Amino acid sequence: MLHYAVVFLVIALIAAVFGFGGIATSAVGIAKILFFVFVVLAVLSFLFGLVRRP
């Protein structure tokens, strides 16, 4: 998931350099969403890992 967030961020940077503002804005939005989903899933995984251990 984090890999896809970085990919969309790179796409946004390349699109911004070439002047495609709409595509860059959309790619940044997708990258933000994927990053926050990754963070939430990572925290939940960490917490469930602590709960399952005796």
C-alpha positions as a Markdown table, in Angstrom:
| # | Residue | x | y | z |
|---|---|---|---|---|
| 1 | Met | 0.0 | 0.0 | 0.0 |
| 2 | Leu | 2.8 | 2.4 | 0.8 |
| 3 | His | 4.4 | 1.5 | -2.5 |
| 4 | Tyr | 1.3 | 2.6 | -4.4 |
| 5 | Ala | 1.2 | 5.9 | -2.4 |
| 6 | Val | 4.8 | 6.6 | -3.4 |
| 7 | Val | 4.0 | 5.7 | -7.1 |
| 8 | Phe | 1.1 | 8.2 | -7.2 |
| 9 | Leu | 3.3 | 10.8 | -5.5 |
| 10 | Val | 5.9 | 10.4 | -8.2 |
| 11 | Ile | 3.2 | 10.5 | -10.9 |
| 12 | Ala | 2.0 | 13.8 | -9.4 |
| 13 | Leu | 5.4 | 15.3 | -9.3 |
| 14 | Ile | 6.0 | 14.4 | -13.0 |
| 15 | Ala | 2.6 | 15.7 | -14.0 |
| 16 | Ala | 3.2 | 19.0 | -12.1 |
| 17 | Val | 6.6 | 19.5 | -13.8 |
| 18 | Phe | 5.0 | 19.1 | -17.3 |
| 19 | Gly | 2.1 | 21.4 | -16.4 |
| 20 | Phe | -0.8 | 18.9 | -16.0 |
| 21 | Gly | -2.3 | 20.5 | -12.9 |
| 22 | Gly | -5.5 | 18.4 | -12.8 |
| 23 | Ile | -3.8 | 15.1 | -13.1 |
| 24 | Ala | -1.2 | 16.2 | -10.5 |
| 25 | Thr | -4.0 | 17.2 | -8.0 |
| 26 | Ser | -5.8 | 13.9 | -8.5 |
| 27 | Ala | -2.6 | 11.9 | -8.0 |
| 28 | Val | -1.7 | 13.8 | -4.9 |
| 29 | Gly | -5.2 | 13.2 | -3.5 |
| 30 | Ile | -5.0 | 9.4 | -4.2 |
| 31 | Ala | -1.5 | 9.3 | -2.7 |
| 32 | Lys | -2.8 | 11.0 | 0.5 |
| 33 | Ile | -5.6 | 8.6 | 0.9 |
| 34 | Leu | -3.4 | 5.5 | 0.3 |
| 35 | Phe | -0.9 | 6.8 | 2.8 |
| 36 | Phe | -3.4 | 7.4 | 5.5 |
| 37 | Val | -5.0 | 4.0 | 4.9 |
| 38 | Phe | -1.5 | 2.5 | 5.2 |
| 39 | Val | -0.9 | 4.3 | 8.5 |
| 40 | Val | -4.3 | 3.2 | 10.0 |
| 41 | Leu | -3.7 | -0.4 | 8.9 |
| 42 | Ala | -0.2 | -0.4 | 10.3 |
| 43 | Val | -1.3 | 0.9 | 13.7 |
| 44 | Leu | -4.2 | -1.6 | 13.9 |
| 45 | Ser | -1.8 | -4.4 | 13.0 |
| 46 | Phe | 0.6 | -3.3 | 15.7 |
| 47 | Leu | -2.2 | -3.1 | 18.3 |
| 48 | Phe | -3.7 | -6.4 | 17.4 |
| 49 | Gly | -0.2 | -7.9 | 17.5 |
| 50 | Leu | 0.2 | -6.7 | 21.1 |
| 51 | Val | -3.2 | -8.0 | 22.2 |
| 52 | Arg | -2.6 | -11.5 | 20.7 |
| 53 | Arg | 0.7 | -12.0 | 22.5 |
| 54 | Pro | 0.4 | -13.5 | 26.0 |
